[in-house]
Amino acid sequence: MKVALFVTCVNDLVFPGTGRAVVQVLERLGHTVEFPVDQGCCGQMHANSGYREEALPLVANFVKTFDGYDAVVGPSGSCVAMVRDWYPKLLPDAAEVAARTYELSELLVDVLGVTDVGATFPHRVTYHPTCHGLRMLRLGDRPRRLLAAVGGLELLDLPGAEECCGFGGTFAVKNAGVSGAMLADKCQAIAGTGAEYVAAVDNSCLAHIGGGLSRAGGPARPIHYAEILAATS
């Protein structure tokens, strides 16, 4: 299968190791992965803030850039949800590429039929299902099934797992007090699991959670689940 990596802005600029991890996992499984250099922002921030007209050139660029691939994979529930949910509404011509754009767990479990990717990660891990993946993409237990198949990994249940961490993009800026209270609850729940790592499908949420954990002095560290799937020791 010829797969294109849609790395997303946050990963490209701040967490490039996550994009490399996606490539490592898929190449390990025997698939060709390309990185189209003309890709850019998906326009999520624009659309979510009411600037839908301004998002249209970004949507059009995505359609042009990812034409001709069997699948497009992104290590971000929020950005993939933007493509799948918003693109067909903003630009009807985007419907075809939107339909073959997947979050990593969807591509692995639903399209490739894989849950064991040959990873090893001997640590205690808890999983936080981020809002866009949970409520818009409806990822369900796909990421957990992938993590449960990792060699040596102990997967710990997170109390109140489906509660938002309080990030929500610009929500954390516009409603800092509420966001901080939600974050405190999430960090307390994570600390209570005794996990060494908290995994999720979105690095933006993990950055928010990681900041809270660091300030609270907790032992758990944030990690994108793709990096766990890429690990072999």
C-alpha positions in Angstrom: 0.0 0.0 0.0 1.2 3.5 -0.9 0.7 5.7 2.1 1.2 9.4 2.5 2.1 10.9 5.9 0.0 13.9 6.9 2.3 14.9 9.8 0.3 18.0 11.0 1.7 21.3 12.2 2.2 20.5 15.8 4.1 17.3 15.1 6.2 18.9 12.3 7.2 21.9 14.3 7.4 20.5 17.9 7.2 16.7 17.9 8.9 15.4 14.7 9.6 12.1 16.4 6.0 11.2 16.2 6.0 11.5 12.5 9.1 9.4 12.2 7.5 6.8 14.5 4.5 6.4 12.1 6.8 5.8 9.2 8.8 3.2 11.2 5.6 1.3 12.1 4.2 1.2 8.6 7.6 0.4 7.0 8.1 -2.4 9.5 4.7 -3.8 8.2 6.0 -3.6 4.6 4.3 -0.5 3.3 5.7 2.4 1.4 5.3 5.8 3.1 5.9 9.1 1.4 6.0 12.6 2.9 4.5 15.1 0.3 6.5 18.3 0.9 3.8 20.6 -0.3 1.5 19.8 2.6 0.6 22.5 5.1 -1.8 23.3 7.8 -5.2 21.6 7.6 -7.0 24.7 8.5 -8.6 23.4 11.7 -7.7 26.5 13.8 -9.2 28.7 11.1 -12.4 26.8 10.8 -12.9 26.3 14.6 -12.4 30.1 15.1 -15.0 31.0 12.5 -12.6 31.8 9.6 -14.0 29.3 7.2 -13.3 31.3 4.0 -9.7 31.6 5.1 -9.5 27.9 5.5 -10.5 27.1 1.9 -7.1 27.6 0.3 -5.6 25.2 2.9 -8.3 22.6 2.1 -7.7 22.9 -1.6 -3.9 22.5 -1.0 -4.6 19.3 1.0 -6.7 17.8 -1.8 -4.1 18.6 -4.4 -1.1 17.4 -2.3 -2.6 14.1 -1.2 -4.0 13.1 -4.6 -3.0 9.6 -5.9 -2.3 7.9 -2.6 -4.0 4.7 -1.4 -4.3 6.2 2.1 -3.4 9.3 4.0 -2.4 8.8 7.7 -2.1 11.4 10.4 -0.9 11.0 14.0 -3.6 13.4 15.3 -7.2 12.7 16.0 -8.1 16.4 15.8 -6.5 17.2 12.5 -7.8 14.0 10.9 -11.3 14.8 12.3 -11.0 18.2 10.6 -10.3 16.5 7.3 -13.0 13.8 7.6 -15.8 15.9 9.1 -15.2 19.5 7.9 -13.6 19.1 4.5 -16.6 17.7 2.6 -18.7 20.5 4.0 -16.3 23.3 3.1 -15.3 21.9 -0.3 -17.3 19.1 -2.0 -14.3 18.1 -4.1 -12.5 17.1 -0.9 -14.9 14.3 -0.1 -12.8 11.6 -1.9 -9.5 12.4 -0.2 -11.3 12.9 3.1 -12.7 9.3 2.9 -9.2 7.8 2.6 -7.6 9.9 5.4 -7.1 7.9 8.6 -5.9 8.4 12.1 -3.1 5.8 12.6 -5.1 3.3 14.7 -7.9 3.3 12.0 -5.4 2.5 9.3 -3.7 -0.2 11.3 -6.8 -1.9 12.7 -9.5 -1.3 10.1 -7.6 -1.1 6.8 -4.5 -3.3 7.4 -6.2 -5.6 9.9 -3.2 -5.4 12.4 -3.1 -5.0 16.1 0.3 -6.5 16.9 2.9 -4.3 15.1 5.9 -6.0 16.7 6.6 -3.4 19.3 8.2 -3.8 22.7 7.8 -1.2 25.5 8.3 -2.6 29.0 6.6 0.1 31.0 3.4 0.9 32.8 1.2 3.0 30.5 -2.3 4.6 30.8 -4.2 5.9 27.9 -6.2 9.1 27.6 -8.7 9.1 24.7 -8.6 12.7 23.3 -11.9 14.4 22.5 -11.8 14.6 18.7 -10.7 10.9 18.4 -13.3 9.8 20.9 -16.3 11.9 19.8 -15.7 12.8 16.1 -13.7 9.9 14.7 -15.1 7.4 17.2 -11.8 5.6 17.5 -13.3 3.4 20.3 -10.8 0.8 21.6 -8.6 0.8 18.6 -5.6 2.6 20.2 -6.0 0.5 23.4 -6.0 -2.7 21.4 -2.8 -1.7 19.7 -1.2 -0.8 23.1 -2.4 -4.0 24.7 -0.5 -6.0 22.0 2.8 -4.3 22.8 5.4 -6.7 24.3 6.1 -6.0 28.0 3.6 -3.1 28.3 1.3 -3.0 31.3 -1.9 -1.1 30.3 -3.5 0.6 33.2 -7.1 1.9 33.3 -7.5 5.7 33.6 -10.4 6.8 35.9 -12.6 9.3 34.1 -10.8 8.5 30.9 -13.4 10.1 28.6 -13.3 13.4 30.4 -11.6 16.2 28.5 -8.1 17.3 29.6 -9.1 20.9 29.2 -6.9 21.8 26.2 -9.4 22.2 23.3 -7.0 24.4 21.3 -8.0 28.1 21.7 -10.4 27.0 24.6 -7.4 26.8 26.9 -6.5 30.4 26.1 -10.0 31.9 26.1 -11.1 29.9 29.2 -7.9 29.5 31.1 -9.5 29.0 34.5 -11.8 26.3 33.5 -9.1 24.6 31.4 -6.8 24.6 34.4 -9.4 23.0 36.6 -10.1 20.3 34.1 -6.3 19.7 33.6 -5.9 19.3 37.4 -8.5 16.6 37.5 -7.0 14.8 34.6 -3.5 14.9 36.1 -4.7 13.7 39.4 -6.4 10.7 37.7 -3.2 9.9 35.8 -1.1 10.1 38.9 -3.5 7.7 40.7 -2.9 5.0 38.1 0.8 4.6 39.0 1.7 4.8 35.3 5.1 5.7 34.1 3.6 7.1 30.8 0.3 8.6 29.7 -0.3 7.9 26.0 -2.7 9.6 23.6 -3.3 10.1 19.9 -2.8 13.9 20.0 0.4 15.6 21.0 -1.4 18.9 21.5 -3.4 17.4 24.4 -0.3 15.6 25.6 1.6 18.9 25.8 -1.1 20.3 27.9 -1.2 17.3 30.1 2.6 17.1 30.3 2.8 20.7 31.5 0.3 19.9 34.3 2.1 16.8 35.3 5.4 18.6 35.4 4.1 21.4 37.5 2.6 18.9 39.9 5.8 16.9 40.2 4.1 13.7 39.1 6.2 10.8 37.8 4.2 10.1 34.6 5.5 11.4 31.3 3.4 12.1 28.2 4.1 10.0 25.0 2.3 9.7 21.7 1.2 6.2 21.3 2.8 5.9 17.8 6.2 6.3 19.5 5.3 3.3 21.7 4.3 1.3 18.7 7.6 2.1 17.0 9.6 1.0 20.0 11.4 -2.3 19.9 13.1 -2.4 23.3 
